[in-house]
Amino acid sequence: MAHPYQASQLFSCRGWVVLVTGGGTGIGLMCAKAFAANGAKVYITGRREEMLNNAVKVHGPALEELGGKLVPIVMDVTKKESILAAVEVVKANDGFLSCLVNNAGGEGGRPTHGPKDGIEAYSKAMFAEADQVEKAWLNPYQLMCVAPYLCTAAFLPLIDVARKNSPQKIPGNIINISSLSGLTKWSQNGQFAYNCAKSAVIQLTRLLATDLCPEHLNIRVNSLAPGYFASELTTGKSGSDNFSPWPLDEYKAEMKRVHSLSDRPGTEQEMAQGIIYLACNGYVNGQTVLIDGGLLLRHP
């Protein structure tokens, strides 16, 4: 007989229905696999159908042996009609959503010169970046802050009924994937737009958690803030398994470029531990949990 304190009981997701935006690669796929490995049906969304299908092909069979499942849905988180179409799929197939993971993200612009290049060069580089303000600033903000807001708004009714319609009758929850970049005062070599967008989603998490708290709807909202993990965003590439290899020598070279003292990236398992903890602990609400290997201690 299983003990209620066993990890298999504390962190079971059997009977759950989960949706992870940007779930076909990188951190999103790590999160999706974590839920599915613990018994959940997981919708993975993204704009690239072939990438989603490959994720299911490569990772799906092993996860199904554990009682979970990956299901691809083509969805653009910046387009309302695309979000609503995905809502209808989940509504028709399942009737509830246990957990929404707002993960989809992308790069922002950055100046081509920094303070060490002199004030004139730095000033001109900052202003030149602003010439492409939509691409450099507005698009990242829309993708990493506005889109989580829209996805949350659209899926709220399905998340709300999880406490009634799901097998375990557990209230639904929302997890926004933010970043170390949204917490640090370090610009990471002029990564102003990205860092500001991630700061915004951390504040969005607090606001949503307050509005959706138990006295209103009883939907928890938290944020997971990763440090450096291998993904298309950090490595610029994706392998045949939709994950991004990051050899230690390449990682250390990148850390030297951004003036970081980090000695290794986070692992898939460490990401899985973080996301499952936030999803399953019903007493955590309105929090941003940092998983960065202590990097923020060195770069506050």
KEKE-3310 file (N, C-alpha, C; in steps of 0.2 Angstrom, whole numbers, plus 5000, padded with zeros to 4 digits):
npx = (5004:5003:5011:5005:5015:5025:5034:5028:5015:5013:5017:5009:5001:4991:4976:4976:4974:4984:4991:5004:5012:5022:5028:5035:5049:5064:5063:5049:5046:5053:5045:5033:5036:5038:5026:5019:5026:5022:5009:5000:4989:4995:4994:5004:5009:5012:5019:5025:5021:5028:5038:5031:5025:5036:5041:5031:5032:5045:5046:5034:5030:5037:5033:5019:5019:5021:5009:5005:5003:5007:5000:4999:4995:4993:4996:4996:5002:5000:4989:4972:4962:4968:4971:4958:4954:4961:4957:4944:4947:4952:4941:4931:4937:4941:4935:4940:4954:4968:4981:4989:5002:5011:5023:5029:5041:5054:5068:5074:5079:5095:5108:5122:5134:5142:5144:5158:5163:5163:5155:5149:5148:5140:5128:5124:5122:5111:5101:5100:5095:5083:5077:5071:5060:5048:5051:5062:5058:5043:5038:5044:5038:5025:5024:5029:5023:5010:5004:5004:4994:4983:4981:4979:4967:4958:4958:4953:4939:4940:4950:4944:4934:4940:4941:4929:4926:4938:4946:4951:4946:4953:4958:4961:4977:4989:5005:5017:5031:5044:5059:5077:5082:5072:5073:5086:5097:5107:5111:5114:5123:5117:5104:5091:5077:5072:5074:5066:5053:5052:5052:5040:5031:5032:5027:5014:5010:5009:4998:4988:4987:4982:4970:4963:4963:4958:4947:4940:4941:4948:4960:4976:4991:5007:5025:5038:5055:5068:5086:5100:5096:5097:5091:5083:5083:5094:5105:5103:5100:5092:5091:5088:5079:5072:5078:5091:5108:5121:5136:5149:5160:5156:5146:5153:5160:5150:5145:5157:5156:5145:5149:5147:5148:5143:5144:5138:5124:5107:5098:5087:5080:5080:5073:5061:5058:5056:5044:5034:5033:5028:5016:5009:5009:4997:4997:5005:5006:5005:5019:5036:5047:5064:5075:5091:5103:5110:5114:5109:5114:5127:5125:5116)
npy = (4994:5011:5024:5040:5050:5047:5051:5047:5048:5061:5069:5065:5066:5060:5058:5071:5085:5095:5110:5116:5130:5133:5120:5111:5111:5113:5121:5121:5108:5100:5103:5098:5084:5081:5082:5072:5061:5058:5054:5063:5069:5079:5093:5100:5115:5126:5135:5128:5115:5103:5102:5100:5088:5080:5080:5072:5060:5056:5056:5052:5038:5032:5039:5036:5023:5025:5030:5043:5056:5064:5077:5086:5103:5115:5131:5149:5160:5173:5177:5179:5171:5159:5155:5153:5143:5132:5132:5127:5114:5107:5109:5101:5088:5085:5094:5101:5109:5106:5112:5126:5130:5144:5146:5149:5159:5170:5179:5195:5212:5219:5231:5234:5238:5240:5248:5248:5251:5264:5280:5287:5277:5268:5275:5278:5265:5260:5268:5265:5252:5255:5260:5250:5246:5239:5225:5223:5227:5227:5216:5205:5208:5207:5193:5187:5192:5199:5188:5177:5183:5183:5170:5164:5171:5166:5152:5151:5148:5134:5130:5133:5124:5113:5108:5103:5094:5086:5070:5070:5080:5092:5109:5120:5126:5139:5141:5152:5154:5162:5170:5170:5181:5191:5195:5199:5212:5213:5216:5206:5208:5219:5215:5221:5222:5209:5205:5215:5211:5198:5202:5209:5198:5192:5201:5201:5188:5190:5199:5191:5180:5186:5191:5179:5172:5161:5166:5171:5164:5153:5148:5144:5154:5154:5157:5151:5153:5150:5148:5147:5135:5122:5126:5131:5145:5148:5141:5142:5131:5116:5098:5082:5076:5087:5093:5104:5102:5106:5107:5107:5115:5124:5130:5136:5145:5154:5159:5166:5176:5183:5187:5179:5168:5155:5138:5127:5122:5120:5105:5093:5086:5093:5104:5098:5094:5107:5112:5102:5102:5116:5114:5104:5107:5113:5123:5134:5149:5163:5165:5167:5155:5152:5144:5142:5137:5145:5156:5169:5174:5178:5187:5198)
npz = (5000:4996:5003:5009:5010:5000:4986:4974:4977:4982:4971:4960:4944:4938:4929:4926:4915:4905:4898:4889:4883:4869:4869:4862:4861:4870:4886:4888:4882:4892:4903:4899:4897:4910:4917:4909:4912:4925:4924:4917:4904:4891:4882:4870:4863:4849:4835:4825:4817:4812:4822:4834:4831:4829:4842:4849:4842:4845:4860:4865:4865:4876:4887:4887:4891:4904:4908:4904:4891:4876:4867:4852:4847:4835:4838:4840:4851:4851:4844:4845:4839:4837:4849:4855:4847:4851:4864:4862:4857:4869:4877:4870:4870:4884:4894:4905:4912:4921:4923:4917:4908:4904:4894:4881:4872:4867:4859:4863:4857:4858:4862:4850:4856:4871:4888:4890:4878:4877:4880:4869:4858:4865:4867:4854:4850:4858:4854:4841:4841:4846:4835:4829:4836:4837:4833:4842:4855:4857:4851:4859:4872:4869:4867:4878:4889:4887:4879:4889:4897:4889:4886:4898:4901:4891:4894:4907:4911:4909:4917:4929:4931:4934:4947:4949:4938:4935:4938:4951:4958:4960:4962:4948:4941:4937:4929:4926:4915:4919:4922:4928:4922:4924:4937:4940:4942:4933:4917:4908:4896:4890:4888:4888:4883:4884:4897:4904:4899:4905:4918:4919:4917:4929:4938:4932:4936:4950:4951:4945:4953:4965:4961:4957:4969:4983:4989:4979:4965:4968:4961:4959:4955:4949:4947:4938:4938:4928:4928:4918:4906:4893:4878:4863:4863:4871:4865:4852:4843:4839:4842:4835:4843:4848:4858:4865:4862:4873:4875:4888:4886:4877:4884:4894:4887:4883:4895:4899:4889:4893:4905:4917:4931:4932:4933:4926:4916:4920:4922:4913:4922:4934:4930:4928:4942:4947:4940:4943:4957:4959:4952:4960:4973:4983:4992:4989:4982:4971:4970:4965:4960:4960:4950:4948:4951:4960:4954:4955:4967:4964:4955:4959)
capx = (5000:5007:5011:5004:5021:5029:5034:5023:5008:5014:5018:5006:4997:4986:4970:4977:4975:4989:4993:5011:5013:5029:5029:5038:5056:5067:5060:5042:5046:5055:5039:5028:5038:5038:5019:5016:5029:5018:5002:4995:4988:4998:4994:5010:5007:5017:5017:5028:5018:5032:5042:5027:5024:5042:5041:5026:5035:5051:5045:5027:5029:5040:5028:5013:5020:5020:5002:5004:5002:5008:4995:5001:4990:4996:4993:5000:4999:5000:4983:4967:4958:4972:4970:4952:4953:4964:4952:4938:4949:4952:4934:4928:4940:4942:4930:4943:4961:4971:4986:4991:5009:5013:5030:5031:5045:5058:5073:5073:5084:5100:5113:5128:5140:5141:5147:5165:5165:5163:5148:5146:5146:5135:5122:5121:5119:5105:5096:5099:5091:5076:5074:5067:5056:5043:5055:5067:5054:5036:5036:5045:5033:5018:5025:5031:5018:5003:5002:5002:4988:4978:4980:4975:4960:4954:4957:4951:4933:4941:4954:4940:4930:4945:4939:4922:4926:4943:4945:4953:4942:4958:4957:4966:4982:4993:5012:5020:5038:5048:5067:5082:5082:5067:5074:5092:5099:5112:5108:5116:5126:5112:5098:5086:5070:5070:5073:5060:5047:5052:5050:5033:5027:5033:5022:5008:5009:5007:4992:4983:4986:4978:4963:4961:4964:4953:4940:4937:4940:4952:4965:4983:4995:5014:5030:5045:5061:5074:5092:5102:5095:5098:5085:5084:5085:5101:5110:5102:5099:5088:5093:5083:5075:5069:5081:5097:5114:5125:5142:5151:5165:5152:5142:5157:5162:5144:5145:5162:5154:5140:5152:5144:5152:5140:5148:5135:5117:5102:5097:5080:5077:5080:5067:5055:5057:5053:5037:5030:5032:5023:5009:5006:5009:4991:4998:5010:5002:5008:5026:5041:5052:5070:5080:5096:5110:5113:5117:5107:5118:5133:5123:5109)
capy = (5000:5017:5029:5047:5054:5045:5055:5045:5051:5069:5073:5062:5070:5055:5061:5078:5088:5100:5113:5119:5133:5132:5114:5107:5111:5116:5121:5119:5101:5097:5103:5093:5077:5080:5080:5066:5055:5057:5052:5068:5071:5085:5097:5104:5120:5130:5137:5124:5108:5098:5101:5097:5081:5076:5079:5067:5054:5054:5056:5050:5031:5030:5042:5032:5017:5028:5032:5050:5057:5071:5079:5092:5107:5121:5137:5155:5163:5180:5178:5177:5166:5153:5153:5151:5137:5127:5131:5122:5107:5105:5109:5096:5082:5084:5097:5104:5110:5105:5116:5129:5132:5149:5145:5152:5164:5172:5184:5203:5215:5221:5235:5231:5240:5241:5254:5248:5254:5272:5283:5289:5271:5264:5279:5277:5258:5259:5272:5262:5247:5258:5261:5244:5245:5233:5219:5223:5228:5226:5208:5201:5210:5203:5186:5184:5195:5199:5181:5173:5186:5181:5162:5163:5173:5161:5145:5152:5143:5126:5129:5134:5118:5107:5106:5099:5089:5082:5064:5071:5086:5097:5116:5121:5131:5142:5142:5156:5153:5168:5169:5174:5188:5195:5196:5201:5219:5212:5216:5201:5211:5223:5211:5225:5220:5202:5205:5219:5207:5193:5206:5210:5192:5190:5205:5198:5182:5192:5202:5186:5176:5190:5191:5173:5168:5157:5170:5173:5158:5147:5146:5147:5156:5155:5158:5147:5157:5147:5151:5144:5128:5121:5127:5135:5152:5149:5138:5143:5125:5110:5092:5078:5075:5093:5096:5107:5100:5112:5105:5111:5120:5130:5134:5140:5151:5159:5162:5171:5181:5187:5189:5175:5163:5149:5132:5122:5123:5116:5098:5092:5083:5099:5108:5094:5095:5113:5112:5097:5105:5121:5112:5099:5110:5117:5129:5139:5154:5170:5165:5165:5150:5153:5138:5145:5135:5150:5162:5176:5175:5181:5193:5200)
capz = (5000:4995:5009:5007:5009:4995:4980:4969:4979:4983:4965:4955:4940:4935:4928:4925:4909:4906:4892:4889:4877:4867:4872:4857:4862:4876:4893:4887:4882:4898:4907:4896:4899:4917:4918:4906:4915:4931:4922:4914:4897:4890:4876:4868:4858:4846:4828:4820:4817:4812:4828:4839:4829:4831:4850:4851:4839:4849:4867:4866:4867:4883:4891:4887:4895:4911:4909:4902:4884:4873:4861:4848:4845:4833:4841:4840:4857:4850:4840:4849:4836:4837:4856:4856:4843:4856:4870:4860:4857:4875:4880:4867:4872:4891:4898:4910:4912:4927:4924:4911:4908:4899:4893:4875:4873:4862:4860:4862:4855:4862:4858:4848:4860:4878:4892:4890:4872:4877:4880:4862:4855:4868:4866:4847:4849:4861:4851:4835:4843:4847:4828:4827:4842:4837:4834:4848:4862:4857:4850:4865:4877:4867:4867:4885:4895:4884:4878:4895:4900:4884:4886:4905:4901:4887:4897:4914:4912:4909:4923:4935:4932:4935:4954:4948:4932:4935:4943:4958:4960:4963:4959:4943:4943:4931:4930:4921:4915:4919:4921:4931:4919:4926:4944:4941:4940:4928:4910:4903:4890:4886:4886:4891:4881:4886:4905:4906:4898:4910:4924:4918:4918:4936:4941:4930:4941:4957:4950:4943:4959:4969:4958:4957:4975:4985:4991:4972:4961:4970:4955:4960:4950:4951:4942:4938:4935:4927:4926:4911:4903:4886:4874:4856:4864:4874:4861:4845:4839:4842:4840:4832:4849:4850:4864:4862:4866:4876:4878:4893:4884:4874:4889:4898:4883:4883:4902:4899:4885:4897:4912:4922:4935:4932:4931:4922:4915:4923:4919:4912:4928:4938:4928:4930:4949:4949:4938:4947:4964:4959:4950:4964:4980:4983:4997:4986:4978:4970:4971:4959:4962:4956:4949:4944:4953:4964:4950:4957:4972:4961:4950:4962)
cpx = (5004:5006:5010:5010:5026:5028:5029:5016:5008:5014:5014:5001:4992:4979:4970:4977:4979:4990:4999:5012:5021:5032:5033:5045:5058:5064:5053:5042:5048:5049:5034:5029:5037:5031:5017:5020:5026:5011:4998:4995:4990:4997:5000:5008:5013:5015:5020:5026:5023:5036:5037:5026:5030:5043:5037:5029:5041:5050:5039:5027:5031:5035:5021:5013:5020:5013:5000:5004:5004:5003:4997:4995:4994:4992:4998:4997:4998:4993:4977:4963:4961:4971:4964:4950:4956:4960:4946:4940:4949:4945:4930:4930:4940:4937:4933:4950:4964:4977:4988:4998:5011:5020:5033:5035:5050:5063:5070:5079:5089:5105:5119:5134:5137:5145:5155:5168:5165:5156:5145:5144:5140:5128:5119:5118:5112:5100:5095:5094:5084:5073:5070:5063:5051:5046:5059:5063:5047:5034:5038:5040:5027:5019:5026:5027:5011:5000:5000:4995:4982:4976:4977:4968:4955:4953:4954:4944:4935:4946:4949:4936:4934:4943:4933:4923:4932:4942:4946:4950:4947:4957:4963:4972:4986:5000:5014:5028:5041:5055:5071:5082:5077:5068:5081:5093:5104:5109:5110:5119:5121:5106:5092:5079:5068:5069:5067:5053:5046:5050:5043:5029:5027:5028:5015:5006:5006:5000:4986:4982:4982:4971:4960:4961:4958:4946:4937:4935:4944:4957:4971:4987:5002:5018:5036:5050:5067:5080:5094:5101:5096:5092:5087:5086:5092:5106:5109:5101:5095:5090:5087:5078:5071:5072:5088:5103:5118:5131:5145:5156:5161:5148:5147:5159:5156:5144:5151:5160:5149:5142:5148:5149:5149:5144:5145:5128:5113:5100:5089:5077:5076:5074:5061:5053:5054:5046:5032:5028:5027:5016:5006:5005:5003:4992:5003:5006:5005:5015:5030:5046:5058:5074:5085:5103:5114:5116:5116:5111:5124:5131:5116:5106)
cpy = (5006:5022:5036:5052:5052:5050:5054:5047:5058:5072:5069:5066:5065:5058:5068:5080:5094:5103:5117:5123:5133:5126:5109:5106:5114:5115:5119:5111:5097:5097:5098:5086:5076:5078:5074:5060:5054:5056:5057:5067:5078:5088:5101:5109:5123:5131:5132:5117:5103:5097:5098:5089:5077:5075:5073:5060:5052:5052:5053:5043:5029:5033:5039:5026:5019:5030:5039:5050:5064:5072:5085:5096:5113:5127:5143:5159:5170:5182:5175:5171:5159:5150:5150:5144:5131:5126:5126:5115:5104:5104:5103:5089:5080:5088:5101:5105:5110:5111:5119:5132:5137:5149:5148:5158:5165:5177:5191:5206:5217:5226:5232:5233:5241:5247:5254:5250:5261:5274:5284:5282:5268:5268:5277:5269:5257:5263:5269:5256:5249:5259:5256:5242:5240:5227:5218:5223:5226:5219:5204:5202:5206:5196:5183:5188:5196:5192:5177:5176:5183:5174:5161:5165:5168:5154:5145:5147:5136:5125:5129:5128:5112:5104:5102:5093:5085:5076:5066:5077:5091:5103:5116:5126:5133:5143:5146:5155:5160:5167:5173:5181:5193:5198:5200:5209:5219:5212:5211:5203:5214:5220:5214:5223:5214:5202:5209:5215:5201:5196:5207:5204:5190:5195:5203:5192:5184:5195:5196:5182:5180:5190:5185:5169:5165:5160:5172:5167:5152:5144:5149:5149:5157:5155:5154:5151:5153:5151:5149:5137:5128:5122:5130:5142:5153:5146:5139:5137:5120:5104:5088:5076:5081:5096:5099:5105:5106:5109:5110:5117:5126:5134:5138:5146:5156:5162:5167:5177:5186:5189:5185:5170:5156:5143:5127:5124:5119:5110:5098:5090:5089:5104:5104:5094:5101:5114:5108:5100:5111:5119:5108:5102:5115:5123:5134:5143:5161:5171:5164:5161:5150:5146:5140:5143:5140:5156:5169:5178:5179:5187:5195:5206)
cpz = (5000:5001:5006:5006:5004:4989:4975:4970:4979:4976:4959:4951:4936:4935:4926:4917:4909:4899:4893:4882:4875:4870:4868:4858:4869:4883:4893:4886:4888:4903:4905:4898:4906:4919:4916:4910:4922:4930:4919:4906:4896:4883:4875:4862:4855:4839:4823:4821:4817:4818:4833:4837:4830:4838:4852:4848:4843:4856:4869:4869:4874:4888:4892:4891:4903:4913:4907:4894:4882:4867:4858:4846:4842:4835:4842:4846:4856:4846:4844:4846:4837:4844:4857:4853:4848:4862:4868:4859:4864:4878:4877:4870:4879:4895:4904:4909:4919:4928:4917:4912:4903:4899:4886:4876:4867:4864:4860:4859:4860:4858:4856:4851:4867:4882:4891:4883:4871:4877:4874:4859:4858:4867:4859:4847:4852:4857:4844:4836:4843:4840:4826:4833:4842:4837:4840:4855:4862:4856:4856:4871:4876:4869:4874:4891:4892:4883:4884:4898:4896:4885:4893:4904:4897:4890:4904:4915:4913:4915:4929:4936:4934:4942:4954:4943:4932:4940:4950:4962:4963:4959:4954:4945:4936:4933:4924:4921:4914:4918:4926:4929:4921:4933:4945:4939:4935:4921:4906:4896:4886:4884:4889:4890:4884:4894:4907:4904:4903:4917:4924:4919:4925:4940:4939:4935:4947:4956:4949:4949:4964:4967:4958:4963:4978:4987:4984:4968:4963:4964:4957:4954:4952:4945:4943:4935:4934:4926:4919:4910:4896:4883:4867:4858:4867:4869:4854:4840:4843:4838:4837:4837:4851:4856:4861:4866:4868:4879:4883:4891:4880:4879:4893:4894:4883:4890:4902:4895:4889:4904:4918:4925:4935:4929:4926:4921:4919:4919:4918:4918:4934:4936:4929:4937:4951:4947:4941:4954:4964:4957:4956:4972:4981:4988:4995:4981:4977:4971:4965:4962:4957:4956:4945:4946:4957:4960:4952:4963:4970:4957:4953:4958)
residu = (MET:ALA:HIS:PRO:TYR:GLN:ALA:SER:GLN:LEU:PHE:SER:CYS:ARG:GLY:TRP:VAL:VAL:LEU:VAL:THR:GLY:GLY:GLY:THR:GLY:ILE:GLY:LEU:MET:CYS:ALA:LYS:ALA:PHE:ALA:ALA:ASN:GLY:ALA:LYS:VAL:TYR:ILE:THR:GLY:ARG:ARG:GLU:GLU:MET:LEU:ASN:ASN:ALA:VAL:LYS:VAL:HIS:GLY:PRO:ALA:LEU:GLU:GLU:LEU:GLY:GLY:LYS:LEU:VAL:PRO:ILE:VAL:MET:ASP:VAL:THR:LYS:LYS:GLU:SER:ILE:LEU:ALA:ALA:VAL:GLU:VAL:VAL:LYS:ALA:ASN:ASP:GLY:PHE:LEU:SER:CYS:LEU:VAL:ASN:ASN:ALA:GLY:GLY:GLU:GLY:GLY:ARG:PRO:THR:HIS:GLY:PRO:LYS:ASP:GLY:ILE:GLU:ALA:TYR:SER:LYS:ALA:MET:PHE:ALA:GLU:ALA:ASP:GLN:VAL:GLU:LYS:ALA:TRP:LEU:ASN:PRO:TYR:GLN:LEU:MET:CYS:VAL:ALA:PRO:TYR:LEU:CYS:THR:ALA:ALA:PHE:LEU:PRO:LEU:ILE:ASP:VAL:ALA:ARG:LYS:ASN:SER:PRO:GLN:LYS:ILE:PRO:GLY:ASN:ILE:ILE:ASN:ILE:SER:SER:LEU:SER:GLY:LEU:THR:LYS:TRP:SER:GLN:ASN:GLY:GLN:PHE:ALA:TYR:ASN:CYS:ALA:LYS:SER:ALA:VAL:ILE:GLN:LEU:THR:ARG:LEU:LEU:ALA:THR:ASP:LEU:CYS:PRO:GLU:HIS:LEU:ASN:ILE:ARG:VAL:ASN:SER:LEU:ALA:PRO:GLY:TYR:PHE:ALA:SER:GLU:LEU:THR:THR:GLY:LYS:SER:GLY:SER:ASP:ASN:PHE:SER:PRO:TRP:PRO:LEU:ASP:GLU:TYR:LYS:ALA:GLU:MET:LYS:ARG:VAL:HIS:SER:LEU:SER:ASP:ARG:PRO:GLY:THR:GLU:GLN:GLU:MET:ALA:GLN:GLY:ILE:ILE:TYR:LEU:ALA:CYS:ASN:GLY:TYR:VAL:ASN:GLY:GLN:THR:VAL:LEU:ILE:ASP:GLY:GLY:LEU:LEU:LEU:ARG:HIS:PRO)
# end
